[in-house]
């Protein structure tokens, strides 16, 4: 909604209300419009990508019934949530748990998608326009996070992406182990007792560091 507001208002003022501003201000509006359009190109591309990939798709998750019901162009399939073998959230790097990444703000940071695969081999790519998983903690223990600059939904490379994800997760755990090595045992215990704000890699790293400190 904010995207349409900030882009739409300058367009309206420039083309339909020229009487409001002098020529000087119209030039400012033109420059502002160009900058807004340029900075929001990634958001527009992702919006189009998610629309076409999930067009005609409806999703209903019922936690009380442990069910996952998906309808694609009129055809329905249902699964048990316990049958999910792979669950990965693809988010922008802005959502990394390390505080430093919060400085890398992206205009398209509210976009992301969910790759889910079931034991029978069925898999789906679902944008956060269908299911909003950005604000809430993950609801499946098997869910992993993959961070990218541009979360474009690409179904053609799921196998290599999964391998890349495993490598990246391993590298992140190693990095976090070094980062947490300076923490005290009590700080690590507090982190483990309050798991919700942290990603699985951070929890795993904290366990490794804490076990080393206890042995030492």
Buried (B, 14 or more C-beta within 10 A) or exposed (E): EEBEEBBEBBEEBBEEEEEEBEEEEBEEBEEBBEEBBEBBEBBBBBBEBBEEBBEEBEBEBEEEEEEBBBBBEEEEEEBEBEEBEBBBBBBBBBBBBEEEBEEEEBBBBBBBBBBBBBEEEEBBBBBBBBBEBBEEEBEBEBBBBBBEEBBBBEEEEBEEBBEEBEEBBEEBBEEBBEEBEEBEEEBBEEBBEEEEEBBBBBBBBBBBBBEEBEEE
